[in-house]
Amino acid sequence: MKRGGKKAKSTYPTNTKTLSRAWPAKTRKRASTRQEETRTIQDASKTVSRALRARTSSSLPIIISTSKEQQQHYKSIINNMSTTNIINSGAQSVGSTSILGRSTKPRYDYQTTYDSSVVSDKSQAKVVILFVVGTAMSCTGYAGLAANCVAGQSTMFVTVDNSPGSIVKLSGEKTAEAFNDIQANIKERLGDIVSPSATIFVGGHSAGGYSAIEAMQENGGDLSFKPTGYMGCDPLGRGAGVPALKIECPTFAMGFTIQTCGVTLDQAGLAAYNITSNSNRVMMQIINLRNFGNQITHCIFASDGCPACPSHDAGAWVRDVIGKFSTLFVDSVVKGKGATKNQYEAATGDKASLVNVFFGAEPATV
């Protein structure tokens, strides 16, 4: 405060116009990103609140699980699979927040999942999938998806929360920090059961899927390595979003035919597939017909969905088919097996009428 009770004039830039004069380009970008994230938090909070009010007034139950209940639920999901050898580590944390509220970098939570009948300290995992959670989700929310992707495979699925304590997961910078830390400290973070030279795929769900693309070097991101492949569960970004980015590595994208959870179709999974320049690309487009309260939604990838769009049992098959697509996709990249469109279509099994497959040079459409 100045003498006389007048407040001192702030020199801190408060808008993009001021930023362009006061700060260099990289700092401007980060400050502008923080402003966008603040707006996104407000918008997301309103969306979740509206969804919760809608569900409260309907016959659909709102389930708020304690950590013990969640663990029991995930254990049930895994035990009901065809294999009972799936090992789930539970949530682990890297970094902390000090008493002054400052976070050590990097700061993230993660959970590992692998098939112990294939992976051990004597038979190390050859593939690691780093997967960032979606808006308002945590690293313990994708047990079913993870289990299906590793069953019978030399793979570890690592579910990453790039921003613990915040509902916003859009930051490519935070995702790059988490991924770089895991890649540089594989033994410490993932244990002796993963090969130090493991092939690394990246990806995520919704906002997390977007952050993984933004983190890539071809988009000016801070990822210290080139991922072997990308797996995106209906990735959704801010501003110009996914269509404004690039993906140079092989891609397995997932999306829908009907909009749910406010996600514009050509801004999400469809876009991730179409922006991929690599010829090894495939899209699993789910035909999510309206189904009297049991519609398959944008958050079907999470075991319990999210507060805005719950994950119904009617759509549990989606995670099973994703697991089969994942196996074909990873093998096509790592082993050079060259999966075909016919193989992906065969992987849909008795759900063929509910899945469109786009592959290779063909563009994906709604």
C-alpha positions as CSV (number, residue, x, y, z in Angstrom):
1,M,0.0,0.0,0.0
2,K,1.2,3.6,-0.7
3,R,1.0,6.2,2.0
4,G,-2.4,7.9,2.2
5,G,-4.2,4.6,1.9
6,K,-4.0,4.2,-1.9
7,K,-3.2,0.8,-3.3
8,A,0.1,0.5,-5.2
9,K,-0.4,0.0,-8.9
10,S,0.3,-3.7,-9.8
11,T,2.9,-4.4,-12.4
12,Y,1.7,-8.0,-12.9
13,P,0.3,-8.5,-16.4
14,T,-3.5,-9.2,-16.2
15,N,-4.4,-9.9,-19.8
16,T,-3.0,-11.3,-23.0
17,K,-2.5,-7.8,-24.5
18,T,-0.4,-6.7,-21.5
19,L,1.4,-10.0,-21.6
20,S,2.5,-9.5,-25.2
21,R,4.4,-6.3,-24.1
22,A,5.7,-7.4,-20.7
23,W,6.8,-11.0,-21.0
24,P,8.7,-13.1,-23.5
25,A,6.8,-15.6,-25.6
26,K,7.3,-18.8,-23.5
27,T,6.2,-17.0,-20.3
28,R,3.3,-15.4,-22.1
29,K,2.2,-18.9,-23.2
30,R,2.3,-20.3,-19.7
31,A,0.5,-17.4,-18.2
32,S,-2.2,-17.5,-20.9
33,T,-2.5,-21.3,-20.3
34,R,-3.0,-20.7,-16.5
35,Q,-5.8,-18.2,-17.4
36,E,-7.4,-20.8,-19.7
37,E,-7.1,-23.5,-17.0
38,T,-8.9,-21.2,-14.5
39,R,-11.7,-20.7,-17.0
40,T,-11.8,-24.4,-17.7
41,I,-12.0,-25.2,-14.0
42,Q,-15.0,-22.9,-13.7
43,D,-16.7,-24.3,-16.8
44,A,-16.1,-27.9,-15.7
45,S,-17.3,-27.2,-12.2
46,K,-20.6,-25.9,-13.6
47,T,-20.9,-28.9,-15.9
48,V,-20.4,-31.4,-13.1
49,S,-22.8,-29.5,-10.8
50,R,-25.5,-29.5,-13.4
51,A,-25.0,-33.2,-14.0
52,L,-25.2,-34.0,-10.3
53,R,-28.4,-31.9,-9.9
54,A,-29.9,-33.7,-12.9
55,R,-29.1,-37.1,-11.5
56,T,-30.3,-36.1,-8.0
57,S,-33.7,-35.3,-9.5
58,S,-33.8,-38.6,-11.5
59,S,-34.0,-42.2,-10.4
60,L,-30.2,-42.7,-11.1
61,P,-28.2,-43.2,-7.9
62,I,-25.2,-41.0,-7.1
63,I,-22.5,-43.2,-5.6
64,I,-19.6,-41.7,-3.7
65,S,-17.2,-44.5,-2.9
66,T,-14.7,-44.4,-0.1
67,S,-11.2,-45.5,-1.0
68,K,-11.7,-49.0,0.6
69,E,-15.0,-49.4,-1.4
70,Q,-13.3,-48.4,-4.6
71,Q,-10.5,-50.9,-4.1
72,Q,-13.0,-53.7,-3.5
73,H,-14.9,-52.6,-6.6
74,Y,-11.7,-52.7,-8.8
75,K,-10.7,-56.0,-7.3
76,S,-14.2,-57.3,-8.3
77,I,-13.8,-56.0,-11.9
78,I,-10.4,-57.7,-12.2
79,N,-11.4,-61.0,-10.7
80,N,-14.4,-61.3,-13.1
81,M,-12.1,-61.2,-16.1
82,S,-11.0,-64.3,-17.9
83,T,-7.6,-64.1,-16.1
84,T,-7.2,-63.7,-12.4
85,N,-3.5,-62.8,-12.6
86,I,-3.9,-59.1,-13.0
87,I,-1.9,-57.1,-10.4
88,N,-3.0,-53.6,-9.5
89,S,-0.6,-51.5,-7.4
90,G,-3.1,-49.0,-5.9
91,A,-2.4,-45.3,-6.0
92,Q,1.1,-44.1,-5.6
93,S,2.3,-40.5,-5.4
94,V,5.4,-38.6,-6.6
95,G,6.1,-35.1,-5.2
96,S,4.3,-33.3,-2.5
97,T,2.9,-30.0,-1.4
98,S,4.8,-28.1,1.2
99,I,3.3,-26.2,4.1
100,L,3.6,-23.0,2.0
101,G,1.4,-24.6,-0.7
102,R,4.3,-25.0,-3.2
103,S,4.5,-28.3,-5.1
104,T,7.7,-30.1,-5.7
105,K,8.1,-30.9,-9.4
106,P,7.1,-33.1,-10.9
107,R,3.9,-33.9,-8.8
108,Y,1.6,-36.7,-9.9
109,D,-0.2,-39.8,-8.8
110,Y,0.0,-43.1,-10.7
111,Q,-1.2,-46.7,-10.6
112,T,0.4,-49.7,-12.3
113,T,-1.4,-52.7,-13.7
114,Y,0.1,-55.9,-15.2
115,D,-0.5,-59.6,-15.8
116,S,1.7,-61.6,-13.4
117,S,1.3,-64.7,-15.5
118,V,3.4,-62.9,-18.1
119,V,5.4,-60.2,-16.3
120,S,7.8,-60.8,-13.4
121,D,11.3,-59.9,-12.4
122,K,12.5,-62.8,-14.5
123,S,10.3,-61.8,-17.5
124,Q,10.2,-58.1,-17.6
125,A,7.5,-56.1,-19.3
126,K,8.6,-55.0,-22.7
127,V,5.9,-52.4,-23.2
128,V,4.7,-49.5,-21.0
129,I,1.5,-47.6,-21.7
130,L,1.5,-44.1,-19.9
131,F,-2.2,-43.1,-19.8
132,V,-3.5,-39.7,-18.3
133,V,-6.9,-39.6,-16.7
134,G,-9.8,-37.4,-17.8
135,T,-11.4,-34.4,-16.2
136,A,-12.3,-34.9,-12.5
137,M,-10.9,-38.4,-12.5
138,S,-8.2,-40.1,-10.5
139,C,-5.6,-42.7,-11.2
140,T,-7.7,-45.4,-9.6
141,G,-10.6,-45.0,-11.9
142,Y,-9.5,-47.1,-14.9
143,A,-9.0,-50.5,-13.5
144,G,-11.1,-52.3,-16.0
145,L,-9.6,-50.6,-19.0
146,A,-6.0,-51.2,-17.7
147,A,-6.7,-54.9,-17.0
148,N,-8.1,-55.5,-20.5
149,C,-5.1,-53.9,-22.1
150,V,-2.5,-56.0,-20.2
151,A,-4.2,-59.4,-20.0
152,G,-1.9,-62.0,-21.5
153,Q,0.6,-59.3,-22.6
154,S,4.2,-58.3,-21.7
155,T,2.8,-54.8,-20.9
156,M,2.5,-52.5,-17.9
157,F,-0.4,-50.0,-18.0
158,V,0.4,-46.9,-15.9
159,T,-2.6,-44.7,-15.1
160,V,-1.3,-41.1,-14.4
161,D,-3.1,-38.2,-12.7
162,N,-1.1,-35.3,-13.9
163,S,-2.7,-32.8,-11.5
164,P,-3.8,-34.4,-8.1
165,G,-6.3,-32.3,-6.3
166,S,-7.5,-30.5,-9.4
167,I,-10.4,-31.5,-11.7
168,V,-8.5,-30.1,-14.7
169,K,-6.0,-32.4,-16.5
170,L,-5.3,-30.4,-19.7
171,S,-1.8,-29.4,-19.0
172,G,0.7,-30.8,-21.5
173,E,3.5,-29.3,-19.4
174,K,2.4,-31.3,-16.3
175,T,2.0,-34.5,-18.4
176,A,5.4,-34.1,-19.9
177,E,6.9,-33.7,-16.4
178,A,5.2,-36.9,-15.2
179,F,6.1,-38.9,-18.3
180,N,9.7,-37.7,-18.4
181,D,10.1,-38.6,-14.7
182,I,8.7,-42.1,-15.2
183,Q,10.8,-42.7,-18.3
184,A,14.0,-41.5,-16.6
185,N,13.4,-43.5,-13.5
186,I,11.7,-46.7,-14.7
187,K,13.2,-49.0,-12.1
188,E,12.4,-46.7,-9.2
189,R,8.9,-45.9,-10.4
190,L,7.8,-49.1,-11.9
191,G,10.1,-51.7,-10.4
192,D,12.3,-54.5,-11.6
193,I,9.5,-56.1,-13.5
194,V,9.8,-53.6,-16.3
195,S,12.7,-53.6,-18.8
196,P,14.8,-50.4,-18.6
197,S,14.6,-50.3,-22.4
198,A,10.8,-50.9,-22.5
199,T,8.9,-49.4,-25.5
200,I,6.7,-46.5,-24.3
201,F,3.3,-45.7,-25.6
202,V,1.4,-42.6,-24.4
203,G,-2.2,-41.6,-24.3
204,G,-5.2,-40.8,-22.1
205,H,-8.8,-40.1,-21.7
206,S,-10.6,-36.8,-22.6
207,A,-8.5,-33.9,-21.2
208,G,-5.7,-36.3,-20.3
209,G,-5.6,-37.6,-23.9
210,Y,-5.3,-34.1,-25.2
211,S,-2.5,-33.3,-22.7
212,A,-0.5,-36.3,-24.0
213,I,-0.7,-34.9,-27.6
214,E,0.1,-31.4,-26.5
215,A,3.2,-32.7,-24.6
216,M,4.6,-34.2,-27.9
217,Q,7.7,-32.6,-29.4
218,E,5.9,-32.0,-32.7
219,N,3.5,-29.7,-30.9
220,G,6.3,-27.8,-29.1
221,G,5.8,-29.9,-26.0
222,D,8.4,-30.8,-23.4
223,L,8.3,-34.6,-23.7
224,S,11.9,-35.7,-23.7
225,F,11.3,-38.8,-25.9
226,K,9.4,-39.7,-29.0
227,P,6.6,-42.1,-28.0
228,T,6.3,-45.3,-29.9
229,G,2.5,-44.9,-30.3
230,Y,-0.5,-43.0,-29.0
231,M,-3.7,-44.4,-27.6
232,G,-6.5,-41.8,-27.1
233,C,-9.9,-42.4,-25.5
234,D,-11.9,-39.6,-27.0
235,P,-9.3,-36.9,-26.3
236,L,-10.7,-33.4,-25.9
237,G,-8.8,-30.1,-25.6
238,R,-9.2,-26.4,-25.1
239,G,-9.3,-23.5,-27.6
240,A,-8.7,-24.9,-31.1
241,G,-8.2,-28.3,-29.4
242,V,-7.1,-31.5,-30.9
243,P,-7.6,-30.5,-34.6
244,A,-4.9,-27.9,-34.2
245,L,-2.2,-30.4,-33.1
246,K,-0.2,-33.1,-34.8
247,I,0.6,-36.7,-34.1
248,E,3.5,-38.3,-35.9
249,C,3.6,-41.7,-34.2
250,P,1.2,-44.7,-34.8
251,T,-2.2,-44.0,-33.3
252,F,-5.2,-45.9,-31.8
253,A,-8.0,-43.5,-31.4
254,M,-11.4,-44.1,-29.9
255,G,-14.6,-42.0,-30.4
256,F,-18.3,-42.0,-30.9
257,T,-21.2,-41.4,-33.3
258,I,-23.5,-39.5,-30.9
259,Q,-22.3,-36.6,-28.8
260,T,-22.5,-37.1,-25.0
261,C,-21.0,-35.2,-22.0
262,G,-20.8,-32.0,-24.2
263,V,-18.0,-33.4,-26.3
264,T,-18.1,-32.4,-30.0
265,L,-17.4,-35.4,-32.1
266,D,-15.0,-33.9,-34.6
267,Q,-13.0,-32.2,-31.8
268,A,-12.2,-35.4,-30.0
269,G,-11.4,-39.0,-31.0
270,L,-12.2,-38.4,-34.7
271,A,-9.7,-35.5,-34.7
272,A,-7.0,-37.5,-33.1
273,Y,-7.2,-40.2,-35.8
274,N,-7.4,-37.6,-38.6
275,I,-4.4,-35.5,-37.5
276,T,-2.2,-38.5,-37.4
277,S,0.3,-38.5,-40.3
278,N,1.6,-42.0,-39.6
279,S,0.0,-44.6,-41.9
280,N,-0.3,-47.0,-38.9
281,R,-3.5,-45.6,-37.5
282,V,-6.8,-47.1,-36.5
283,M,-10.0,-45.7,-35.0
284,M,-12.6,-47.6,-33.0
285,Q,-15.8,-45.6,-33.4
286,I,-18.4,-46.7,-31.0
287,I,-22.0,-46.5,-32.3
288,N,-23.5,-45.3,-29.0
289,L,-27.2,-45.3,-29.9
290,R,-29.5,-43.7,-27.3
291,N,-30.6,-46.4,-24.9
292,F,-33.2,-45.2,-22.3
293,G,-30.8,-44.1,-19.6
294,N,-28.1,-46.7,-20.4
295,Q,-26.4,-44.9,-23.3
296,I,-22.7,-45.5,-23.8
297,T,-21.1,-42.1,-23.1
298,H,-17.8,-40.3,-23.3
299,C,-16.7,-41.7,-19.9
300,I,-17.3,-45.4,-20.6
301,F,-13.6,-45.9,-20.5
302,A,-13.5,-45.3,-16.8
303,S,-14.9,-48.2,-14.7
304,D,-17.5,-46.0,-13.0
305,G,-17.7,-43.2,-15.5
306,C,-17.7,-39.6,-14.1
307,P,-20.2,-37.5,-12.1
308,A,-21.6,-36.2,-15.4
309,C,-21.8,-39.4,-17.4
310,P,-21.9,-42.7,-15.5
311,S,-20.5,-45.9,-16.9
312,H,-23.3,-48.5,-17.3
313,D,-22.9,-52.2,-17.4
314,A,-24.5,-52.2,-20.8
315,G,-21.3,-50.6,-22.1
316,A,-18.8,-52.8,-20.3
317,W,-18.0,-54.6,-23.6
318,V,-16.3,-51.4,-24.8
319,R,-13.4,-51.9,-22.5
320,D,-13.1,-55.6,-23.5
321,V,-12.9,-54.7,-27.2
322,I,-10.5,-51.9,-26.5
323,G,-8.2,-54.5,-24.9
324,K,-8.3,-56.6,-28.1
325,F,-7.6,-53.6,-30.3
326,S,-4.8,-52.5,-28.0
327,T,-3.1,-55.9,-28.3
328,L,-3.3,-55.8,-32.1
329,F,-2.1,-52.2,-32.2
330,V,0.8,-52.7,-29.8
331,D,1.9,-55.8,-31.7
332,S,1.6,-54.0,-35.0
333,V,4.1,-51.4,-33.8
334,V,6.5,-53.3,-31.5
335,K,6.6,-56.6,-33.4
336,G,5.9,-55.2,-36.9
337,K,3.1,-57.6,-37.4
338,G,1.2,-55.1,-39.5
339,A,-2.4,-55.6,-38.3
340,T,-5.1,-55.3,-41.0
341,K,-8.5,-53.7,-40.9
342,N,-10.1,-57.2,-41.1
343,Q,-8.3,-58.2,-37.9
344,Y,-9.6,-55.1,-36.1
345,E,-13.1,-55.8,-37.3
346,A,-12.8,-59.4,-36.2
347,A,-11.8,-58.2,-32.8
348,T,-15.2,-56.6,-32.3
349,G,-16.7,-60.1,-32.0
350,D,-20.5,-60.1,-31.5
351,K,-20.4,-56.2,-31.2
352,A,-19.5,-55.7,-34.8
353,S,-22.8,-53.8,-35.4
354,L,-21.8,-51.4,-32.7
355,V,-18.4,-50.4,-33.9
356,N,-17.1,-48.6,-37.0
357,V,-13.4,-49.3,-37.9
358,F,-11.4,-46.7,-39.8
359,F,-7.9,-47.7,-40.8
360,G,-4.8,-46.5,-42.6
361,A,-5.3,-44.0,-45.3
362,E,-9.0,-43.7,-45.1
363,P,-10.3,-40.6,-43.3
364,A,-12.7,-41.0,-40.3
365,T,-16.1,-39.5,-40.5
366,V,-19.2,-39.4,-38.4
